[in-house]
Amino acid sequence: MTARLNGHGYAVNRKRVARLMRQMGLQAIYPRPRTSTAHPQHKKYPYLLRGLAIVRPNQVWSADITYVPLPTGFMYLVAVMDWFSRFVLAWQLPNTRDGLFCLDALRCTLHQGQPDIFNTDQGAQFTATAFTGELEAAHVQISMDGRGRAFDNIFIERLWRNVKYEDIYVKEYPTVPALERGLHTYFQLYNYERPHQSLDYRTPADVHFGTPGVR
């Protein structure tokens, strides 16, 4: 698109074209890094959240992985979220889909508390014996999305949309350290400062820790 516009006499660079395309809701079609690949030998668990009333913090946690573009490639972003409060309990920024990063994030959250149910997709990182074994040892029920059902983990999918369109795509971080600093600032804002309409205009931290909210 940049070359086409330059050929018609419009002096624009790639970054400006990319920014304008995002503002107009236009997106190039090309293969992207796959963040979820099932392992045929790993045990799959049923989805436990359909029709379930989620009424308190630490009832259901979920985890997911998304990719983050950089000028020289991409990273992966792993997050664990409490469904009721939308509080991001932990996040990691690996450069591979190695399941060890998911396991580290899980262990970090289990030091903070324990949910009744932990929900993920059926990606190999989450179906690995080390990951599911950690949950079973903590007596946490394991729930997994149906194949191709992204909306089974809707709240964390919304988190990815927010962090990308409000921070990553806008700021176009040039390096991994800059991205890490930016994400740290963003998640602090997301958890502790920004009221959510769906939370009755309280912050995720207000709801998660039971503190008075903004009315």
N, C-alpha and C positions, 0 to 999 in steps of 0.2 A: 504494500500500500504506500509506503514512503517513497519507493522508487517511482511508482506510478504518478504520485502527486508532484514529485520533483520534475518528472518528464513533462508535466503540464504547466511548469513554471512556478509552482508553489514551493518556496524555500522552507521546508519543514524537516525536522529530524525525526528519528525513530521514536524517541521518548515523547515528543509532542503528539505524534500520531497515536501512540499507545494510550496516552492520557485522554485524548479526545474520543477515541473509540470506547474507552471505559465509560466516559460521561454519557455517550449515546447508547450504551448497552450493546455495543457491537463486540464480537469476539471471534478471533481466528479459530479455525478448526484444524487441530493438529494433535498427534498423540502426546499425552502427558504421562508423567511418571505414575505408575500404579502404586497406590498406597495399601491396597488390601488384596492379597493373594491367598486363597485357601490352600491348606496342606491336606492332601487326600488321606493321610494316615492319622491325622489329629482328630480327636473326639469333638463333635459339635454338640452344643447344648440348645435346648428349646428357648424361644423368646417368652419371657415371663411377664412382660409389662402391658400386654394388650388387655385393656379394660381395668387395669389396676389403678386404684385411687392413690395418688402419691400426695401425702398430707403432711410430711415433716422432713426436715433435713436428715441426712444419713440413712434414709430409707432406700434410696437408689442412687448409686454412682454409675457413671459411664466413662468410657475412654475411647479415643479415636485418634487417627493419624491423618494429617493432610500434608501436602507439599507446599513449599514456599520458594518462589522464584528469586534468583539472584542474577546479577549481570553475567557471572561466570558459571552458572549452573543452578543448582537448587539444593535446599535442605528439606528435612522432614520436621514436622511439628507434632508432638504428642501431648495430649492434655487429658486430665482426669477432672470430671465435673460432677458436682452434686446436682441431681435433677430438680429437686424442689426449690433450692435457693439460687441455682445457676452459678454457684460459687466455683471458681476454678481452683481446685485443690492442689494441683501440681502440673508442671509442664516441662518438657525436655525438647531440645533442638538437635537431634542427631543428623549426621550426613548420610546415614544408611538406614534401611528398614530393619536393622538388627533388633531382634526381640529383647535384647538386654536393656535397651533404653525404656521400653514399655515396662519391663520388670522393675527397673529402678524407680520409675514414676509410681508404680503400684505400691512398692514398699514404702516410698516416701509418704503416700497418702494413708497407708495402714498404720503408720506411726501417729497420725493425727486423730484417727478414729476408725470406725468400721461400719460399713453399710449392711443392710439386710440382703440387698441384691446388687450385683455388679454386672453391667451390660456393655457389650462390645459388638463389633461385627465378627465375621467368621475368618478374619485374616489370620495368617499363620503366626503372627506375633502374639495374638490373644488366645489362640487355641493350643499353643505350645504347653507341654506338660509342666514346665517350670512356672508358667504364668497361672494356669488353672490350678496347679497344685498349691500355690501360695494362697489362693482364694479358698480352696477347700480346707486347707490347714487352719484358716481363720474362721471356718464355718460360715462362709459367705455363699449365698446362692448365686449361681452363674447363669446369666441370660445372654443370648446371642441373637442379633438381628437375622431375619430371613435373608437369603441370598438375593442381592439386587434391591433390597428394601432400605434405602437410605433414610427414609422418614421414620424408621423404627428407632433411630437415635437422633430425633429431630432437634433437640436442644443444643447438642454439640455441633450439629450441622449449621445451626444459626450462629453459633460462636465463630466457626470458621469464616462464615460470610462477613461477620462484623469485623473480625481482626484483619481480614484481607482488604476489604473495601474502605475501612476507616483508617487503617494504619499502613499496612505493608505496601499496597498498590499506590497509595498517596505519597509515601515517603521514599519509595524506591531505594531501599538500603543498599549501599555499595559493597559492604563486606559482612562477614558473619559476626564479628564483634559488634558492629553497628546494629545489626539485626537483633542480636541478643539484648543489647541495651534498650532498644526500642520496644521489644516485646515485654521486657520487665516493666517498663513504664506503662505500657498499654494495659497489662493485666492488673497492675496496681489500680489504675483508673477504673477498669472494668469491675473489679471486685469491691473496691472501697469508696469510690467517689460518684459514680454515675447511677442515678436512680433508674430503675426499670419499670416501665408502665405495667408489665405483666406481674410485677411484684408489689403492686399498689404504691408505686413510686418510692420504693425503698431500694437500697443497694443490695447486691448478693450477700455481702458481709453482714448487713443488718439482719437479713432473714436467716442466714446460716447460723449466726451466733446468738440470735434472739435479742438483739438490741433494738431500741425504739427507732422507728423509721420516719421519713419525711412524709407529711400528709399534705 
